[in-house]
Amino acid sequence: MLPRWPRGPLPCGRRRGQELKQQADEPTPVGNYHQKKEEEHSLLDKLTHQLQELAMSISRENITEIGALTEREEDDDSAEGNEEEDNDDEEESKESGGEEEETQEEEKQENESHQQATSKEYTAVGNFTAQQAGDLTFKKGEMLLIIEKKPDGWWMAKNAKGNKGLVPITYLEPYHKEEGQESSEEGSEEDVDVGDEIAEELEVTRRTGSHWSAVRKALSEQINTVDALTTMGAIPTGFRPSTLFQLLEEGNQFRASYFLQPELTPSQLAFRDLMWDAKTGTIRARPSHVSLILTLWNCKMIPLPGMSIQVLSRHVRLCLFDGNKVLSNIHTVRATWQPKKPRTWTFSPQVTGILPCLLDGDCFLRSNSLSPDLGILFELGISYIRNSTGERGELSCGWVFLKLFDASGIPIPAKTYELFLNGGTPYEKGVEVDHSVSRRAHGSVFHQMMMMRRQPQLLVKLRSLHRRSRNILSLLPEIFIGSMCCIHLLIFYRQILGDVLLKGRMSMQSADFISNPVLATFPTLLEQPDVMDALRSSWAEKENTLKRSEKRDGEFLKAVFLLVYHDCVVPLLHSTLLPPFRWAEEETESARWKVIADFLKQNQENKGALQALLSPDGVHSPFDISELTYDFLGEIRKKAV
């Protein structure tokens, strides 16, 4: 007979969860954020400790009871034989509450083989509330017996009370008897670090160079915060810590500045993606395996977070993905929304003047990967701040993977795609963003159609390339994702890079520093979109003053671009008045844009930045050699590391 759950700590846990929810819904800000945060964390730690002690006590009772049953069966075998053992088994099944015959056979198998019993027992790593009829509600740390494993990611399970229902496998990890003897601290760490078990259950193929370790680190760092927000009802159950944001925070290997640098061949004697064409006097165009343009239209039916957190930014991050690892830089497009339609995100809004590159929904992508599983990974995310503690974070509101080739290797057609979002992380399957609009809903055809219309979705359009667009994209690096509004500036950078590294070098074996402020600072410019917008604005004003014949002269355009860059970007990047760039901080963004706007206005009045640079009122940080020189070998070493 399976042990029953003690009733003591659970009502206490519920009451404390309700108290936390009431405290989170209070709109009044707390003065001492750190003290409030420590109190909240200590309360959550106590609750987690009680649940772990409860799970340990139940597991010990279960072990004791199984041992008693085994001794009892051995005595019956020696005294009465196999027939009386069957009668005893029938009596035990009646005492357990009249369970089904399949359950009786499984219990007999558990008594005969301890290893089989262990393999069918799983521990819940999170709280789950039944989404519809037939689901089983359970708490974190609860022991579940798996009765049937289904390929759709929902298994039939039974809890200690004998209740049966479907449970998502992403909330389970295999249970081992040794875990019950460990300390509560080690148990809590194992509850968080479940990446290996989840990956095995989901049959995710892991290869060298995959980013599952980064995902595990992200989950381990933010799982406590996400669990607290989910328990308080602040976020839907399908929200997770943002996977792509964590990869960006790991270093620069997924940033645009990393992929913009030229790549050497295996022999280290030539450039792989940068070649000189002597006939045209410029860099040679290199077509890639995948070259296309996509447009982000909108996102519909995105669940709203609760009142206990304040949303600072809504955005979409996209990258090339093969189902296992990220293959390109991670590009971010910020979304806009209207108060009347808070569940709908839109891109490329109509603005006065130039459209900020951060809001541009038109993106290009290039890749030379030959993987048959190559596709585009879209992750919808929000940057938030908790009202009670002031803690900042980034959450994923859902993800979707658009495969670029079908089963026969043919590219998918250029058209508009309506993509339904998945919950969890890209390494999880079967998780829904919002359980209230489950895709597994049963009922009439009309009811199912209405439920599908309420699913969170992303509308994306793939556009076919004409000859001019294809020729322009062929001048960019082999692997890159970026905004279409900045593509002409990237072409200028690549052409200057070819002039300096291929055309103007006296010796290809030279390892000396190259004096060129554009090459030294342009990669940094990609990480500061507001300064990039300033360069776009200055170049557009200068280009309007040029004649048609001058616009057709490539060498003249490069010379004019260098002058505009030196007058606009170089002074701004080294100005002490410009605050450091911080993502999703409205005050910092406003202060930066005010400094940039004042500087551009002053340049326009003085016809250049020379007077502002020589003015005694201007304050600039001291120059060093890294601001004026380009260390190509140093960049190659960074990429190797």
Residue, then its C-alpha position, 0 to 999 in steps of 0.5 A: m500500500l502506497p504511503r499517503w502525503p502528510r497534511g501538515p506542511l502543504p496547507c502551510g505552503r499554500r498559505r505562504g504562496q498566497e501571501l507571496k502573491q498578495q505581496a507581489d500584487e501591491p503596486t506601492p514600491v518598496g523602499n529598501y529593495h535589497q532587504k525585501k529581496e533577501e526576505e523573499h528569498s529566505l521565505l522561498d528557501k524555507l518553503t523549498h526546504q519543507l517540501q524537500e523534507l516531505a519528499m524525503s520522508i515519503s521516499r523513506e516510508n516507501i523504501t521501508e514498506i517495500g522492504a516489509l512487503t518483500e520479507r512478507e512474500e519470502d515468508d509466505d513462499s517458505a510456508e505456504g507456496n506460490e498459491e498462497e502468495d497469489n492470495d496474499d497479493e490479491e488481499e494486498s491489492k484490495e487493501s490498496g483501494g481496488e486498483e486496476e490489474e495493470t497496476q497490480e502487475e506493475e507492483k509485482q514487477e517492482n517487488e521482484s526487480h528493484q531496478q525496474a521499479t527505480s526506472k519507473e519512478y520520477t521526481a517532479v522538478g516543478n509545480f504543475t497545475a492540470q490544464q484540462a480534464g485528464d491531466l494530473t496536478f503535482k507539486k515540486g519534489e513529488m514522487l510519480l510512478i510512470i504507467e505509460k510513456k507516450p511519444d507526444g511528450w505527455w506520460m500517464a502517471k500515478n501519484a502517492k494518493g493513487n490518482k492518475g493522469l497525464v503529466p508533461i515529461t519536461y517536469l520530471e527527472p528519474y528518481h534514484k534511491e541514493e538521492g533520498q539519503e543526501s542533504s536537502e541542499e544537494g537535493s535542491e541543487e539537483d532539482v535545478d540542474v536537470g539539463d542532462e535528464i531532460a535532454e535524454e528524455l526528449e531525445v535531443t542529439r548532443r554534439t560537440g559545440s552545442h550550447w546546452s551547457a549555457v542553457r543549463k547555466a541560465l536555468s540554474e541561475q534564474i530558475n528560482t526567480v521564474d518559479a517564484l513568478t510562476t507561483m505568484g501568477a506573475i507570468p504564464t507557465g510556459f515562460r522561461p529564462s531567455t536562452l538567446f539572451q544568456l548566450l549573448e551574455e556569455g561573451n561576444q561569440f554570438r554578437a554581430s561584431y564577432f561574425l563581421q571580422p574576416e575569417l582565415t583559411p585553415s592554412q592561415l595564409a589567406f582570407r576565407d570570406l574576403m577576396w580581392d577582384a583585380k578587374t573591378g578594383t574591389i572585393r569579390a562577391r561570394p554567393s552563399h548557400v542560403s541568402l534571403i530577406l525576411t520581414l517580421w510582420n507581427c506577433k498575435m495573442i502573446p500572453l500578458p505578464g502579471m501586475s507584479i512585474q513591469v515590462l521594459s522591452r518587447h522584442v524578437r531575437l533570431c538566429l540560424f539554428d540546426g536544432n542543436k546549436v546556434l550557427s550565427n550571430i543573434h539579431t534583435v528587433r524591438a517590437t511596439w504595441q498599442p494599449k488597446k491591443p496589448r497582446t499584439w506586437t508590431f514591427s517597423p512602425q511609421v516614424t518621422g525621419i529615419l526608422p531606428c535600426l532597432l525597430d526595423g523588421d526587415c532583416f537579411l541573413r546569409s549562411n554557408s552551412l550544409s546542414p539539412d536541419l538548417g533553419i531560423l530560430f525565433e525567440l520572443g522575449i521581454s525585459y522586465i523589472r520586479n516591482s517588489t525587489g527592483e530585480r531585472g531579468e529577461l524572459s522568453c515568451g515563446w519560440v518557434f523554429l522555421k526550417l529552411f529546407d524540406a525533407s528532400g533538401i529543396p528550399i521552402p518557398a518565399k511566402t508568408y508563414e504563420l508560425f505557432l509558438n512553443g513554450g519553454t526553451p528550444y531544447e524542450k518539447g511539448v511545452e505550451v506558452d499558455h495552458s488556458v489555450s491548449r492545442r490538445a483541447h478536445g471538442s467540436v471542430f468549431h471549438q478546435m478552430m477557435m482555440m487555434r485562433r487564440q494560439p500565440q503566433l508569429l507572422v513572418k514573410l520570406r522574400s525572394l531576392h532580385r539580382r541587385s539584392r543578391n549582388i549586395l548580399s554577396l559582398l557580406p560575410e558568409i554567415f551573418i544576420g542584420s538589419m536591411c537599413c544598415i546594409h549599405l554601411l556594412i558594404f562600406y566597411r567591407q570595402i574599406l576592409g578589403d582596401v586595407l588588408l588586401k590592396g594597400r598592404m606592403s606585405m601580406q606577412s606583416a603583423d604590424f598594427i593598421s592605422n584605421p579608425v573605421l576598422a578599429t571602431f566599426p564593430t563596436l558601433l554594431e553594439q550601439p544602435d543609437v550611434m548607428d542611427a546617428l551615422r545613418s542620419s548623417w550619411a543620408e544628409k550628405e548623400n542628398t547633396l551629392k550629384r548623380s555622377e558622384k554617386r556612381d563613383g565608388e572611390f569617391l563615395k568611400a572617401v566621403f563616407l570616411l569624412v562623415y564617419h570621422d565627423c560623427v561616430v569617432p567623437l561620439l564613441h569617445s565622448t564623456l557626455l555619452p552614457p554607456f549603452r544599457w539594454a532596455e533602460e529608458e532613462t539611459e536611452s533618453a539621455r544618450w539620444k539627447v547627447i547624440a541629437d545635440f551633437l548632430k545639431q552642432n555638427q550641422e551648424n558648424k559644418g563638421a565636428l572639428q570646431a566641437l573637438l577643438s572647443p575648450d568646453g568639450v570633454h573627451s576621454p583620453f585617446d590610446i592606440s587601440e582607438l586608432t589602430y586595427d589589430f587584425l591578429g588580435e581579433i583572430r586570437k579572440k575568435a580562436v579563444 
